[in-house]
Amino acid sequence: MQDDSIILPPGSHTNILLRLSRDSLVELAFGWLGNVPLCQPHRRGDEEVDPEVVVQHILGVREVYSNYQRKLTKKRTIVERMVYVDWFLGFNMRQVADIEFQNIFDRPLSHKWTASKVQIISTTLRDDTESIPIFHAPVFMKSLQRSLKSLIGSHIHITQHALLPVVLLRIQLHESGAKFAASITKLPTARHTFFCALPTSAHYIFHTALLNPYQKILRECIETALSIPGYQVQLQSTSLAARSLATLVQLRTKSRNATALGGWSIYANDEVDVSPLASAEAVVADKLAEVDENNKDDEARERKRLKMLDARFGVRQTNVNDDEENHTDDQGCIDSETALDHVEFRLEQEYEDQEFGDSFAPKVRIVFEGSHVFEGIRLLARKGLVDENKLPAWLTGELGVSSGVIANGQLVQR
């Protein structure tokens, strides 16, 4: 059952509203005031009023929020107006979805995301396991609603991400059958709320954790919604999880950045390719001058070492005329929104006991945690505390994974 007009208890999302920016709050209010009659402000009294009176009331409320925006009113004042005056009966399911989507836009690190590969396990159309399933957002949402309807109650809302090339889905699950009417009006919990992001050109979907009894139901229904006759789809878990959705978009979509990680990123950033209209003599002269400059003294060689090290971590230099005075450890730092906050690897390496001739395999687990794991390793290498020549690719982010098994120094299982 999909009913956007179902109202949740008053004040159910006050805490989330207080986390949003002032501009986002006003933008939400304007969007709801323009969505009549579904999200129009509430009026006290049950008597019917003339449509012109309703229109004047909405225009008056809109002017209030316009003044809030012009006068830079405090967020708490705006939230209190929304919760206790204009929508005092409570927000409906459509408004709740809008609030939680805006929270993702404003606070990109508010959820933990993981990537699942869209694997084609059987097809009669053509033998091509790398084909990207045909995806149309409204059709997919309706198909997913049909799949869930026979198993469990749900509410689904879909929107285009404000900054990233993905379509976002908010899926709210509820008790089915006779308990549906009672459960739909309760406060939504994280245990029953899921978010999915479907990129426009990738073999992956990104989603929040599915770690409860609803996991299997939702996963199977998503697989059914993505499949068509003769084109069956299965979701396969991967070894990549991150706090930022932008990280998954960068590492798992069909973009230049996603397919050119580490030292190859200079090609994605157009830092190597030369325009076909450029003068050949000028290009050669510039390259020779750069080589000569880098070999002048130890200082130049150190700058070259740091540039090569940064390239392995996918950092683009922001200052071409680099010198000792303005060269800092955080120069060219990767955007924090594309960071990995948790990286975990298991070492599987057998060692021979030279004295007794036996072999043993110690159990070693390496875990890095922090706001930006690979950036921390990069800074250690820049300071000479880590030998960059011995630094494996799975510790620089070049492989685009956050977990796996290491054998003989190489990533063997993702």
C-alpha positions as a LaTeX table, in Angstrom:
\begin{tabular}{lrrr}
\hline
Residue & $x$ (\AA) & $y$ (\AA) & $z$ (\AA) \\
\hline
Met1 & 0.00 & 0.00 & 0.00 \\
Gln2 & 1.37 & 3.37 & $-1.06$ \\
Asp3 & $-0.38$ & 6.32 & 0.56 \\
Asp4 & 1.63 & 9.55 & 0.85 \\
Ser5 & $-1.13$ & 11.25 & 2.87 \\
Ile6 & $-0.80$ & 9.00 & 5.97 \\
Ile7 & 0.24 & 11.29 & 8.86 \\
Leu8 & 2.81 & 10.27 & 11.45 \\
Pro9 & 2.68 & 11.44 & 15.11 \\
Pro10 & 3.43 & 15.16 & 15.62 \\
Gly11 & 7.07 & 16.09 & 16.15 \\
Ser12 & 8.37 & 12.76 & 14.83 \\
His13 & 11.17 & 14.34 & 12.79 \\
Thr14 & 12.04 & 17.41 & 14.82 \\
Asn15 & 15.57 & 16.18 & 15.57 \\
Ile16 & 16.35 & 15.62 & 11.88 \\
Leu17 & 14.94 & 19.03 & 10.94 \\
Leu18 & 17.26 & 20.71 & 13.46 \\
Arg19 & 20.25 & 19.14 & 11.67 \\
Leu20 & 19.35 & 20.74 & 8.33 \\
Ser21 & 20.59 & 24.10 & 7.14 \\
Arg22 & 18.40 & 27.19 & 7.19 \\
Asp23 & 18.19 & 27.24 & 3.38 \\
Ser24 & 17.18 & 23.58 & 3.30 \\
Leu25 & 14.38 & 24.14 & 5.80 \\
Val26 & 12.97 & 27.02 & 3.77 \\
Glu27 & 13.33 & 25.00 & 0.57 \\
Leu28 & 11.37 & 22.13 & 2.11 \\
Ala29 & 8.61 & 24.51 & 3.23 \\
Phe30 & 8.35 & 26.07 & $-0.23$ \\
Gly31 & 8.17 & 22.62 & $-1.82$ \\
Trp32 & 5.37 & 21.52 & 0.47 \\
Leu33 & 3.44 & 24.76 & 0.02 \\
Gly34 & 3.57 & 24.17 & $-3.72$ \\
Asn35 & 2.28 & 20.59 & $-3.38$ \\
Val36 & $-1.41$ & 21.23 & $-2.77$ \\
Pro37 & $-3.45$ & 19.59 & $-1.35$ \\
Leu38 & $-1.10$ & 16.77 & $-0.23$ \\
Cys39 & 1.33 & 18.89 & 1.82 \\
Gln40 & $-0.60$ & 22.09 & 2.43 \\
Pro41 & $-0.39$ & 23.61 & 5.94 \\
His42 & $-2.93$ & 22.50 & 8.49 \\
Arg43 & $-5.80$ & 24.69 & 9.66 \\
Arg44 & $-7.55$ & 24.50 & 13.02 \\
Gly45 & $-11.20$ & 23.57 & 12.88 \\
Asp46 & $-13.02$ & 21.02 & 10.73 \\
Glu47 & $-15.35$ & 23.40 & 8.91 \\
Glu48 & $-15.02$ & 23.69 & 5.15 \\
Val49 & $-13.60$ & 26.98 & 3.91 \\
Asp50 & $-13.73$ & 28.72 & 0.58 \\
Pro51 & $-10.85$ & 27.74 & $-1.78$ \\
Glu52 & $-9.84$ & 31.39 & $-2.05$ \\
Val53 & $-9.34$ & 31.51 & 1.73 \\
Val54 & $-7.10$ & 28.44 & 1.54 \\
Val55 & $-5.05$ & 30.06 & $-1.22$ \\
Gln56 & $-4.63$ & 33.26 & 0.81 \\
His57 & $-3.60$ & 31.22 & 3.83 \\
Ile58 & $-0.92$ & 29.39 & 1.82 \\
Leu59 & 0.36 & 32.67 & 0.38 \\
Gly60 & 0.59 & 34.10 & 3.88 \\
Val61 & 2.57 & 31.10 & 5.11 \\
Arg62 & 4.89 & 31.39 & 2.12 \\
Glu63 & 5.58 & 35.01 & 2.97 \\
Val64 & 6.52 & 33.98 & 6.52 \\
Tyr65 & 9.20 & 31.63 & 5.25 \\
Ser66 & 10.41 & 34.20 & 2.73 \\
Asn67 & 10.96 & 36.60 & 5.63 \\
Tyr68 & 12.79 & 33.89 & 7.55 \\
Gln69 & 15.15 & 33.48 & 4.61 \\
Arg70 & 15.77 & 37.20 & 4.16 \\
Lys71 & 16.28 & 37.92 & 7.87 \\
Leu72 & 18.51 & 34.85 & 8.47 \\
Thr73 & 16.21 & 33.61 & 11.21 \\
Lys74 & 17.56 & 30.94 & 13.56 \\
Lys75 & 16.93 & 27.34 & 12.55 \\
Arg76 & 15.12 & 26.46 & 15.77 \\
Thr77 & 12.57 & 29.21 & 15.14 \\
Ile78 & 11.89 & 27.87 & 11.66 \\
Val79 & 11.58 & 24.28 & 12.89 \\
Glu80 & 9.21 & 25.26 & 15.69 \\
Arg81 & 7.02 & 27.10 & 13.16 \\
Met82 & 6.94 & 24.04 & 10.90 \\
Val83 & 6.25 & 21.50 & 13.66 \\
Tyr84 & 3.92 & 23.40 & 16.00 \\
Val85 & 2.10 & 25.85 & 13.70 \\
Asp86 & 1.95 & 25.01 & 10.01 \\
Trp87 & 1.98 & 21.19 & 10.24 \\
Phe88 & 0.91 & 20.74 & 13.84 \\
Leu89 & $-1.02$ & 17.51 & 13.11 \\
Gly90 & 2.22 & 15.84 & 12.00 \\
Phe91 & 4.09 & 15.26 & 8.75 \\
Asn92 & 2.74 & 12.81 & 6.21 \\
Met93 & 4.74 & 10.01 & 4.59 \\
Arg94 & 5.71 & 12.16 & 1.59 \\
Gln95 & 7.04 & 14.94 & 3.85 \\
Val96 & 8.99 & 12.44 & 5.98 \\
Ala97 & 10.69 & 11.11 & 2.84 \\
Asp98 & 11.53 & 14.68 & 1.75 \\
Ile99 & 13.05 & 15.43 & 5.18 \\
Glu100 & 15.23 & 12.33 & 5.22 \\
Phe101 & 16.38 & 12.86 & 1.63 \\
Gln102 & 17.35 & 16.45 & 2.47 \\
Asn103 & 19.29 & 15.13 & 5.46 \\
Ile104 & 21.33 & 12.96 & 3.06 \\
Phe105 & 22.01 & 15.98 & 0.84 \\
Asp106 & 23.01 & 18.24 & 3.74 \\
Arg107 & 24.94 & 15.62 & 5.73 \\
Pro108 & 26.52 & 13.21 & 3.23 \\
Leu109 & 28.23 & 11.23 & 6.01 \\
Ser110 & 25.02 & 10.55 & 7.96 \\
His111 & 24.58 & 6.99 & 6.64 \\
Lys112 & 26.89 & 4.09 & 5.90 \\
Trp113 & 26.59 & 2.74 & 2.37 \\
Thr114 & 27.71 & $-0.47$ & 0.72 \\
Ala115 & 27.87 & $-1.53$ & $-2.93$ \\
Ser116 & 26.20 & $-4.63$ & $-4.37$ \\
Lys117 & 27.01 & $-5.81$ & $-7.87$ \\
Val118 & 24.12 & $-6.34$ & $-10.26$ \\
Gln119 & 24.96 & $-9.79$ & $-11.64$ \\
Ile120 & 23.06 & $-11.26$ & $-14.60$ \\
Ile121 & 22.76 & $-14.97$ & $-13.84$ \\
Ser122 & 20.67 & $-16.05$ & $-16.82$ \\
Thr123 & 19.52 & $-14.45$ & $-20.03$ \\
Thr124 & 18.01 & $-15.58$ & $-23.32$ \\
Leu125 & 18.57 & $-12.22$ & $-24.96$ \\
Arg126 & 22.33 & $-12.46$ & $-25.36$ \\
Asp127 & 25.30 & $-13.98$ & $-23.63$ \\
Asp128 & 26.74 & $-10.84$ & $-22.07$ \\
Thr129 & 27.15 & $-10.87$ & $-18.28$ \\
Glu130 & 28.53 & $-7.33$ & $-18.33$ \\
Ser131 & 25.35 & $-5.78$ & $-19.69$ \\
Ile132 & 23.83 & $-3.04$ & $-17.58$ \\
Pro133 & 20.14 & $-3.75$ & $-16.79$ \\
Ile134 & 17.66 & $-1.35$ & $-18.31$ \\
Phe135 & 16.55 & 1.00 & $-15.54$ \\
His136 & 13.71 & 3.51 & $-15.54$ \\
Ala137 & 13.02 & 5.00 & $-12.12$ \\
Pro138 & 9.15 & 5.14 & $-12.12$ \\
Val139 & 8.85 & 1.67 & $-13.65$ \\
Phe140 & 11.34 & 0.24 & $-11.15$ \\
Met141 & 9.49 & 1.80 & $-8.21$ \\
Lys142 & 6.14 & 0.37 & $-9.32$ \\
Ser143 & 7.68 & $-3.05$ & $-9.90$ \\
Leu144 & 9.28 & $-2.98$ & $-6.45$ \\
Gln145 & 5.95 & $-1.99$ & $-4.88$ \\
Arg146 & 4.24 & $-4.95$ & $-6.54$ \\
Ser147 & 6.94 & $-7.34$ & $-5.35$ \\
Leu148 & 6.76 & $-6.11$ & $-1.76$ \\
Lys149 & 2.96 & $-5.91$ & $-1.65$ \\
Ser150 & 2.48 & $-9.66$ & $-1.47$ \\
Leu151 & 5.01 & $-10.02$ & 1.36 \\
Ile152 & 5.03 & $-6.91$ & 3.52 \\
Gly153 & 3.61 & $-3.41$ & 3.76 \\
Ser154 & 5.78 & $-0.62$ & 2.36 \\
His155 & 6.04 & 3.02 & 1.41 \\
Ile156 & 8.51 & 4.01 & $-1.32$ \\
His157 & 9.56 & 7.47 & $-2.40$ \\
Ile158 & 12.01 & 8.23 & $-5.20$ \\
Thr159 & 14.01 & 11.32 & $-6.13$ \\
Gln160 & 17.05 & 12.39 & $-8.11$ \\
His161 & 20.12 & 13.12 & $-5.98$ \\
Ala162 & 20.85 & 16.84 & $-5.83$ \\
Leu163 & 24.57 & 16.48 & $-6.72$ \\
Leu164 & 25.38 & 12.90 & $-7.73$ \\
Pro165 & 24.32 & 10.94 & $-10.87$ \\
Val166 & 22.13 & 8.52 & $-8.89$ \\
Val167 & 18.44 & 8.03 & $-8.23$ \\
Leu168 & 17.61 & 7.72 & $-4.52$ \\
Leu169 & 14.92 & 5.48 & $-3.07$ \\
Arg170 & 13.61 & 5.56 & 0.48 \\
Ile171 & 11.90 & 2.30 & 1.40 \\
Gln172 & 9.82 & 2.18 & 4.58 \\
Leu173 & 8.67 & $-1.32$ & 5.58 \\
His174 & 5.66 & $-2.05$ & 7.80 \\
Glu175 & 3.72 & $-4.97$ & 9.17 \\
Ser176 & 1.41 & $-6.56$ & 6.61 \\
Gly177 & $-2.16$ & $-7.75$ & 6.92 \\
Ala178 & $-4.32$ & $-6.60$ & 9.83 \\
Lys179 & $-1.38$ & $-4.97$ & 11.61 \\
Phe180 & $-0.58$ & $-2.63$ & 8.70 \\
Ala181 & $-2.95$ & 0.18 & 9.70 \\
Ala182 & $-1.49$ & 0.30 & 13.21 \\
Ser183 & 2.17 & 0.05 & 12.19 \\
Ile184 & 2.00 & 2.66 & 9.42 \\
Thr185 & 1.20 & 5.44 & 11.91 \\
Lys186 & 4.07 & 4.62 & 14.29 \\
Leu187 & 7.36 & 6.47 & 14.26 \\
Pro188 & 9.65 & 4.97 & 11.59 \\
Thr189 & 12.75 & 3.29 & 12.93 \\
Ala190 & 16.14 & 2.71 & 11.34 \\
Arg191 & 15.42 & $-1.01$ & 11.50 \\
His192 & 12.53 & $-0.58$ & 9.04 \\
Thr193 & 13.95 & 2.19 & 6.82 \\
Phe194 & 16.30 & 1.57 & 3.91 \\
Phe195 & 17.88 & 3.78 & 1.27 \\
Cys196 & 19.01 & 2.66 & $-2.16$ \\
Ala197 & 20.93 & 4.63 & $-4.77$ \\
Leu198 & 20.85 & 3.47 & $-8.37$ \\
Pro199 & 23.55 & 4.99 & $-10.61$ \\
Thr200 & 22.66 & 5.70 & $-14.20$ \\
Ser201 & 25.61 & 3.80 & $-15.69$ \\
Ala202 & 27.01 & 1.04 & $-13.51$ \\
His203 & 26.70 & $-2.64$ & $-12.66$ \\
Tyr204 & 26.10 & $-1.75$ & $-9.00$ \\
Ile205 & 23.47 & $-0.44$ & $-6.67$ \\
Phe206 & 24.37 & 1.32 & $-3.42$ \\
His207 & 22.33 & 0.81 & $-0.27$ \\
Thr208 & 22.33 & 1.17 & 3.48 \\
Ala209 & 22.87 & $-1.86$ & 5.71 \\
Leu210 & 20.48 & $-4.78$ & 5.40 \\
Leu211 & 21.18 & $-6.54$ & 8.69 \\
Asn212 & 17.81 & $-7.67$ & 9.98 \\
Pro213 & 15.08 & $-10.19$ & 9.08 \\
Tyr214 & 13.80 & $-7.90$ & 6.31 \\
Gln215 & 17.13 & $-8.16$ & 4.45 \\
Lys216 & 16.29 & $-11.23$ & 2.40 \\
Ile217 & 12.79 & $-9.98$ & 1.54 \\
Leu218 & 13.97 & $-6.59$ & 0.32 \\
Arg219 & 17.00 & $-7.96$ & $-1.55$ \\
Glu220 & 14.89 & $-10.51$ & $-3.42$ \\
Cys221 & 12.26 & $-7.93$ & $-4.30$ \\
Ile222 & 14.91 & $-5.54$ & $-5.67$ \\
Glu223 & 16.30 & $-8.40$ & $-7.79$ \\
Thr224 & 12.80 & $-9.12$ & $-9.09$ \\
Ala225 & 12.18 & $-5.45$ & $-9.88$ \\
Leu226 & 15.44 & $-5.21$ & $-11.86$ \\
Ser227 & 14.77 & $-8.41$ & $-13.80$ \\
Ile228 & 12.71 & $-8.87$ & $-16.95$ \\
Pro229 & 11.73 & $-12.10$ & $-18.72$ \\
Gly230 & 14.90 & $-13.76$ & $-19.97$ \\
Tyr231 & 17.02 & $-11.26$ & $-18.08$ \\
Gln232 & 17.38 & $-12.40$ & $-14.49$ \\
Val233 & 19.34 & $-10.28$ & $-12.02$ \\
Gln234 & 21.04 & $-11.21$ & $-8.75$ \\
Leu235 & 22.69 & $-8.86$ & $-6.24$ \\
Gln236 & 26.19 & $-9.89$ & $-5.22$ \\
Ser237 & 27.82 & $-8.38$ & $-2.12$ \\
Thr238 & 31.15 & $-6.59$ & $-2.59$ \\
Ser239 & 34.00 & $-5.62$ & $-0.31$ \\
Leu240 & 33.38 & $-1.87$ & $-0.46$ \\
Ala241 & 31.56 & 0.12 & 2.22 \\
Ala242 & 31.86 & 3.82 & 3.03 \\
Arg243 & 30.22 & 6.64 & 4.96 \\
Ser244 & 29.94 & 8.72 & 1.82 \\
Leu245 & 27.76 & 7.89 & $-1.16$ \\
Ala246 & 30.11 & 10.03 & $-3.27$ \\
Thr247 & 32.91 & 7.55 & $-2.52$ \\
Leu248 & 30.94 & 4.66 & $-4.03$ \\
Val249 & 29.99 & 6.77 & $-7.04$ \\
Gln250 & 33.65 & 7.63 & $-7.58$ \\
Leu251 & 34.87 & 4.03 & $-7.21$ \\
Arg252 & 32.09 & 1.98 & $-8.80$ \\
Thr253 & 30.47 & 3.91 & $-11.66$ \\
Lys254 & 31.43 & 4.19 & $-15.31$ \\
Ser255 & 33.14 & 7.55 & $-14.91$ \\
Arg256 & 36.69 & 8.53 & $-15.79$ \\
Asn257 & 37.59 & 8.87 & $-12.12$ \\
Ala258 & 36.16 & 5.45 & $-11.20$ \\
Thr259 & 38.19 & 3.67 & $-13.88$ \\
Ala260 & 41.43 & 5.58 & $-13.29$ \\
Leu261 & 42.38 & 5.28 & $-9.64$ \\
Gly262 & 45.70 & 5.96 & $-7.95$ \\
Gly263 & 48.48 & 7.04 & $-10.30$ \\
Trp264 & 46.19 & 6.69 & $-13.33$ \\
Ser265 & 44.05 & 9.57 & $-12.07$ \\
Ile266 & 46.24 & 12.06 & $-13.91$ \\
Tyr267 & 44.67 & 10.80 & $-17.15$ \\
Ala268 & 41.14 & 11.24 & $-15.78$ \\
Asn269 & 42.05 & 14.82 & $-14.74$ \\
Asp270 & 43.46 & 15.73 & $-18.18$ \\
Glu271 & 46.85 & 16.44 & $-16.63$ \\
Val272 & 48.82 & 14.42 & $-19.19$ \\
Asp273 & 46.91 & 14.52 & $-22.44$ \\
Val274 & 47.90 & 17.32 & $-24.80$ \\
Ser275 & 45.49 & 19.08 & $-27.12$ \\
Pro276 & 45.92 & 17.99 & $-30.77$ \\
Leu277 & 46.04 & 21.69 & $-31.65$ \\
Ala278 & 49.00 & 22.40 & $-29.35$ \\
Ser279 & 52.39 & 23.20 & $-30.85$ \\
Ala280 & 54.64 & 20.10 & $-30.80$ \\
Glu281 & 57.76 & 22.23 & $-30.25$ \\
Ala282 & 56.15 & 24.01 & $-27.30$ \\
Val283 & 55.08 & 20.73 & $-25.74$ \\
Val284 & 58.56 & 19.20 & $-26.06$ \\
Ala285 & 60.19 & 22.36 & $-24.68$ \\
Asp286 & 57.86 & 22.39 & $-21.68$ \\
Lys287 & 58.57 & 18.73 & $-20.92$ \\
Leu288 & 62.34 & 19.19 & $-21.20$ \\
Ala289 & 62.21 & 22.24 & $-18.98$ \\
Glu290 & 60.20 & 20.31 & $-16.40$ \\
Val291 & 62.67 & 17.41 & $-16.44$ \\
Asp292 & 65.61 & 19.79 & $-16.08$ \\
Glu293 & 63.94 & 21.57 & $-13.17$ \\
Asn294 & 63.17 & 18.33 & $-11.33$ \\
Asn295 & 66.80 & 17.16 & $-11.54$ \\
Lys296 & 68.52 & 20.32 & $-10.30$ \\
Asp297 & 68.98 & 19.43 & $-6.65$ \\
Asp298 & 67.71 & 17.35 & $-3.75$ \\
Glu299 & 64.84 & 19.73 & $-3.15$ \\
Ala300 & 63.51 & 19.14 & $-6.66$ \\
Arg301 & 63.83 & 15.38 & $-6.24$ \\
Glu302 & 61.91 & 15.57 & $-2.97$ \\
Arg303 & 59.13 & 17.50 & $-4.68$ \\
Lys304 & 59.04 & 14.86 & $-7.38$ \\
Arg305 & 58.83 & 12.10 & $-4.76$ \\
Leu306 & 55.92 & 13.81 & $-3.05$ \\
Lys307 & 54.08 & 14.32 & $-6.32$ \\
Met308 & 54.51 & 10.66 & $-7.25$ \\
Leu309 & 53.36 & 9.62 & $-3.79$ \\
Asp310 & 50.30 & 11.86 & $-3.97$ \\
Ala311 & 49.50 & 10.46 & $-7.41$ \\
Arg312 & 49.23 & 6.95 & $-5.96$ \\
Phe313 & 46.54 & 8.20 & $-3.58$ \\
Gly314 & 44.69 & 9.96 & $-6.40$ \\
Val315 & 45.50 & 13.48 & $-5.16$ \\
Arg316 & 45.49 & 16.20 & $-7.76$ \\
Gln317 & 48.09 & 18.91 & $-7.14$ \\
Thr318 & 46.45 & 22.29 & $-6.59$ \\
Asn319 & 49.61 & 24.37 & $-6.88$ \\
Val320 & 51.70 & 24.02 & $-10.02$ \\
Asn321 & 54.54 & 26.26 & $-8.81$ \\
Asp322 & 55.28 & 24.15 & $-5.75$ \\
Asp323 & 58.07 & 25.28 & $-3.43$ \\
Glu324 & 59.21 & 24.70 & 0.11 \\
Glu325 & 57.48 & 27.76 & 1.49 \\
Asn326 & 53.96 & 26.93 & 0.37 \\
His327 & 54.19 & 23.13 & 0.30 \\
Thr328 & 52.16 & 21.72 & 3.17 \\
Asp329 & 51.11 & 18.23 & 4.15 \\
Asp330 & 47.46 & 18.87 & 3.41 \\
Gln331 & 48.01 & 20.40 & $-0.03$ \\
Gly332 & 45.82 & 18.79 & $-2.64$ \\
Cys333 & 43.96 & 16.83 & 0.06 \\
Ile334 & 41.16 & 14.56 & $-1.12$ \\
Asp335 & 37.63 & 15.78 & $-0.42$ \\
Ser336 & 36.48 & 14.43 & 2.95 \\
Glu337 & 33.14 & 13.43 & 1.44 \\
Thr338 & 34.87 & 10.75 & $-0.66$ \\
Ala339 & 36.73 & 9.26 & 2.30 \\
Leu340 & 36.69 & 5.71 & 3.67 \\
Asp341 & 36.32 & 5.61 & 7.44 \\
His342 & 36.90 & 1.86 & 7.97 \\
Val343 & 39.32 & $-0.47$ & 6.16 \\
Glu344 & 39.86 & $-4.09$ & 7.20 \\
Phe345 & 42.08 & $-6.79$ & 5.68 \\
Arg346 & 42.91 & $-10.35$ & 6.75 \\
Leu347 & 46.44 & $-11.65$ & 6.14 \\
Glu348 & 46.80 & $-15.28$ & 5.09 \\
Gln349 & 50.49 & $-16.14$ & 4.81 \\
Glu350 & 52.21 & $-19.44$ & 5.60 \\
Tyr351 & 55.70 & $-19.43$ & 7.11 \\
Glu352 & 58.22 & $-22.27$ & 7.15 \\
Asp353 & 59.87 & $-23.19$ & 10.42 \\
Gln354 & 63.49 & $-23.65$ & 9.33 \\
Glu355 & 64.41 & $-25.60$ & 12.46 \\
Phe356 & 61.63 & $-28.21$ & 12.45 \\
Gly357 & 60.49 & $-27.98$ & 8.83 \\
Asp358 & 56.88 & $-27.29$ & 9.75 \\
Ser359 & 54.74 & $-24.48$ & 8.41 \\
Phe360 & 52.31 & $-22.28$ & 10.27 \\
Ala361 & 49.88 & $-19.53$ & 9.27 \\
Pro362 & 49.30 & $-16.86$ & 11.94 \\
Lys363 & 45.93 & $-15.13$ & 11.96 \\
Val364 & 46.51 & $-11.41$ & 11.44 \\
Arg365 & 43.79 & $-8.82$ & 10.92 \\
Ile366 & 44.61 & $-5.24$ & 9.94 \\
Val367 & 42.01 & $-2.59$ & 10.74 \\
Phe368 & 42.26 & 1.14 & 10.08 \\
Glu369 & 39.59 & 3.51 & 11.37 \\
Gly370 & 39.33 & 7.27 & 11.15 \\
Ser371 & 37.70 & 10.10 & 9.29 \\
His372 & 39.87 & 9.44 & 6.21 \\
Val373 & 41.91 & 6.24 & 6.39 \\
Phe374 & 43.94 & 6.46 & 3.18 \\
Glu375 & 44.61 & 10.17 & 3.69 \\
Gly376 & 46.19 & 9.35 & 7.05 \\
Ile377 & 48.47 & 6.76 & 5.43 \\
Arg378 & 49.40 & 9.29 & 2.74 \\
Leu379 & 50.45 & 11.87 & 5.32 \\
Leu380 & 52.57 & 9.28 & 7.14 \\
Ala381 & 54.35 & 8.45 & 3.89 \\
Arg382 & 54.89 & 12.14 & 3.10 \\
Lys383 & 56.61 & 12.57 & 6.46 \\
Gly384 & 58.87 & 9.59 & 5.81 \\
Leu385 & 57.27 & 7.38 & 8.48 \\
Val386 & 56.13 & 4.89 & 5.84 \\
Asp387 & 58.25 & 3.67 & 2.91 \\
Glu388 & 56.15 & 4.48 & $-0.14$ \\
Asn389 & 58.21 & 2.04 & $-2.24$ \\
Lys390 & 56.92 & $-0.85$ & $-0.11$ \\
Leu391 & 53.37 & 0.45 & 0.22 \\
Pro392 & 50.92 & $-1.99$ & $-1.45$ \\
Ala393 & 48.08 & $-0.78$ & $-3.65$ \\
Trp394 & 45.44 & $-2.05$ & $-1.23$ \\
Leu395 & 46.69 & 0.50 & 1.34 \\
Thr396 & 46.54 & 3.48 & $-1.01$ \\
Gly397 & 42.97 & 3.16 & $-2.27$ \\
Glu398 & 44.14 & 2.31 & $-5.79$ \\
Leu399 & 42.13 & $-0.93$ & $-5.78$ \\
Gly400 & 38.93 & 0.72 & $-4.59$ \\
Val401 & 38.16 & $-1.77$ & $-1.80$ \\
Ser402 & 37.68 & $-1.48$ & 1.95 \\
Ser403 & 38.09 & $-5.15$ & 2.89 \\
Gly404 & 39.58 & $-8.39$ & 1.59 \\
Val405 & 42.10 & $-11.18$ & 2.05 \\
Ile406 & 45.84 & $-10.61$ & 1.49 \\
Ala407 & 48.21 & $-13.41$ & 0.47 \\
Asn408 & 51.83 & $-12.93$ & $-0.56$ \\
Gly409 & 51.30 & $-9.20$ & $-0.27$ \\
Gln410 & 48.52 & $-9.19$ & $-2.88$ \\
Leu411 & 44.75 & $-8.82$ & $-2.62$ \\
Val412 & 43.37 & $-12.25$ & $-3.55$ \\
Gln413 & 39.75 & $-11.98$ & $-2.37$ \\
Arg414 & 37.41 & $-9.03$ & $-2.36$ \\
\hline
\end{tabular}
